[in-house]
């Protein structure tokens, strides 16, 4: 069984400049993801898809391969993750290297662990899903959400205005860390998430979306609480 880890790390981050290699508690944030992928023992190849020479150098320093630089077409603001994965898989196919499974990992997800990757892979193969990815439970029932329009509150689902929170089904959201995919299924539909996708539940402390400086500081705080000071 041949698997590839694809870490998507373009150089054009705007909200947090050089986000993908910025030091996170003393180490480039992408290094945590590379280390988790390598430590999992799941992958024939751990590679970084990037258009940036500096990111490529950091990736190689921490043990990932960068067999080619991402094309300009797939390095702009409009390229999708599916486009990037297709480019990578096509490149390897041209080198006569075909993978049965692939994992797309985001470079600013330092909470990813080798155990979590192994759990996702086991779920993917045992349940025969197209994709498996981590999800987190919403902290408040989405059935009791409201819109705020011109300062006026309106129920999204008025039928649940008086329903007790404990009587409502839990809802989950994408944790934004990685997608473990069946390559054949992905190539058939060019979609990461299909009607045959599965999720593994992680805690609210086990991930944090990093879009701005406040997010970065909160993520570092949560990481310290979850793991203690990282090894350098």
C-alpha positions in Angstrom: 0.0 0.0 0.0 1.5 3.3 -1.1 0.5 6.6 0.5 1.6 10.2 0.0 1.3 13.2 2.4 0.8 16.4 0.6 1.4 19.6 2.6 0.0 22.6 0.8 2.1 25.7 1.5 2.0 28.5 -1.0 4.0 31.6 -0.3 1.4 34.3 -0.8 -0.2 34.5 2.7 -1.6 38.1 3.0 -3.2 38.3 6.5 -0.1 36.9 8.2 3.0 37.4 6.1 5.2 34.3 5.7 2.6 32.4 7.7 3.6 28.9 6.7 7.2 29.2 8.0 6.7 31.7 10.8 8.1 30.5 14.1 5.4 28.9 16.3 6.8 28.6 19.8 10.3 28.7 18.4 10.0 26.4 15.4 8.6 27.0 11.9 4.9 26.1 12.1 5.1 23.8 9.0 7.7 21.7 10.9 5.1 20.4 13.3 3.0 19.1 10.4 6.0 17.5 8.7 7.1 15.9 11.9 3.6 14.4 12.5 3.4 13.0 9.0 6.9 11.4 9.2 6.3 10.0 12.7 3.0 8.4 11.6 4.8 5.8 9.5 1.9 5.9 7.0 3.6 7.5 4.1 5.9 6.4 1.3 6.4 10.1 0.5 6.0 13.3 2.7 6.1 16.2 0.3 5.3 19.9 0.3 3.6 21.6 -2.6 4.8 25.2 -2.7 5.7 28.0 -5.1 8.2 29.5 -2.7 11.9 28.7 -2.5 12.2 29.7 1.1 9.3 27.5 2.1 10.9 24.7 0.1 14.2 25.0 1.9 12.5 24.9 5.3 10.5 21.9 4.3 13.6 20.0 3.2 15.4 21.0 6.4 12.7 19.2 8.4 12.6 16.1 6.3 10.0 16.7 3.6 10.6 16.4 -0.1 9.9 19.2 -2.6 10.2 17.4 -6.0 8.9 20.4 -7.9 7.6 23.9 -7.4 3.9 24.5 -7.7 2.8 26.1 -11.0 1.8 29.8 -11.0 -1.8 28.7 -12.1 -2.2 26.8 -8.8 -0.4 29.3 -6.6 -2.9 32.2 -7.0 -5.9 33.1 -4.8 -8.3 31.2 -7.0 -6.7 27.8 -7.1 -8.6 25.2 -5.0 -7.1 22.6 -2.8 -8.4 20.0 -5.2 -6.5 21.7 -8.1 -3.3 21.5 -6.1 -3.7 17.9 -5.2 -4.5 17.0 -8.8 -1.2 18.7 -9.9 0.8 16.8 -7.4 -0.8 13.4 -8.2 -0.4 14.0 -11.9 3.3 14.8 -11.4 4.0 11.6 -9.5 2.0 9.6 -12.1 4.3 11.0 -14.8 7.2 9.6 -12.8 5.4 6.3 -12.8 4.6 6.6 -9.1 0.9 6.0 -8.2 -0.6 6.2 -4.7 -3.6 4.4 -3.3 -4.2 7.0 -0.6 -3.2 10.6 0.0 -3.4 13.0 2.9 -3.7 16.7 2.3 -2.4 18.5 5.3 -2.5 22.2 6.0 0.9 23.7 7.1 -0.6 25.9 9.8 -2.2 23.0 11.8 0.5 22.3 14.5 -2.0 20.3 16.6 -2.0 17.4 14.1 -0.4 14.3 15.7 0.8 11.0 14.3 -1.9 9.2 16.3 -4.6 11.3 14.8 -3.4 10.5 11.3 -3.4 6.8 12.1 -6.9 7.0 13.4 -8.1 8.8 10.3 -6.4 6.3 8.0 -7.9 3.3 9.9 -11.4 4.9 9.6 -10.9 5.6 5.9 -9.9 2.1 5.1 -12.1 0.2 7.5 -15.3 2.1 6.6 -14.3 2.4 2.9 -14.9 6.2 2.9 -13.8 8.5 0.1 -12.4 11.0 2.6 -11.9 11.2 6.4 -11.1 14.5 8.2 -11.2 15.8 11.8 -14.3 17.6 13.0 -15.2 19.6 16.1 -18.5 20.0 17.8 -20.1 23.4 17.8 -20.1 24.7 21.4 -23.8 25.8 21.1 -26.6 24.1 19.2 -26.8 25.5 15.7 -30.5 24.9 15.6 -30.9 27.8 18.0 -28.7 30.2 15.9 -30.0 33.7 15.1 -29.5 36.2 12.3 -28.8 39.8 13.3 -30.3 42.1 10.6 -30.5 45.9 11.3 -30.0 45.1 15.0 -33.1 42.8 14.9 -32.7 39.2 16.0 -34.3 36.6 13.9 -34.3 32.8 14.5 -32.6 30.7 11.8 -34.9 27.8 12.8 -37.9 29.3 14.6 -39.3 25.8 15.3 -36.5 25.3 17.9 -36.9 28.7 19.7 -38.1 26.9 22.8 -36.4 23.5 22.4 -34.0 22.6 25.2 -30.4 22.6 24.2 -29.9 19.0 25.5 -32.7 17.8 23.2 -31.0 19.0 20.0 -28.7 16.8 17.9 -25.0 17.8 18.1 -23.6 19.5 15.0 -19.9 19.6 13.9 -17.6 21.6 11.7 -14.4 20.9 9.7 -11.4 21.4 12.0 -9.3 22.7 9.1 -6.4 20.3 9.6 -6.2 17.6 7.0 -8.1 15.3 4.6 -7.2 11.7 4.2 -8.5 10.6 0.8 -8.9 7.5 -1.4 -7.0 8.7 -4.5 -9.2 6.8 -7.0 -12.4 8.3 -5.6 -10.8 11.8 -5.6 -9.7 11.5 -9.2 -13.2 10.3 -10.2 -15.0 13.4 -8.8 -12.3 16.0 -8.1 -13.8 16.7 -4.7 -12.3 16.4 -1.2 -15.6 16.0 0.5 -18.3 13.7 -1.0 -21.5 12.0 0.1 -19.2 9.2 1.3 -17.0 11.1 3.6 -16.3 10.4 7.3 -15.3 12.4 10.3 -13.3 11.8 13.5 -14.2 14.0 16.4 -11.5 16.0 18.2 -11.8 18.3 21.1 -12.1 22.1 20.9 -8.6 22.3 22.4 -7.1 20.1 19.7 -7.2 22.6 16.8 -7.4 26.3 16.2 -7.9 28.2 12.9 -5.2 30.8 12.5 -6.2 33.8 10.4 -4.9 36.8 12.3 -2.5 37.7 15.1 -5.0 37.1 17.8 -5.6 33.6 16.4 -1.8 32.9 16.4 -1.4 33.9 20.1 -4.4 31.8 21.1 -3.1 28.8 19.2 0.2 29.0 20.9 -1.5 29.2 24.3 -3.7 26.2 23.5 -0.7 24.3 22.2 1.2 24.9 25.4 -1.8 23.7 27.4 -2.2 20.6 25.3 1.4 19.5 24.9 3.7 21.6 27.1 6.8 23.4 25.6 7.7 21.9 22.3 11.1 20.2 21.7 13.4 22.1 19.5 
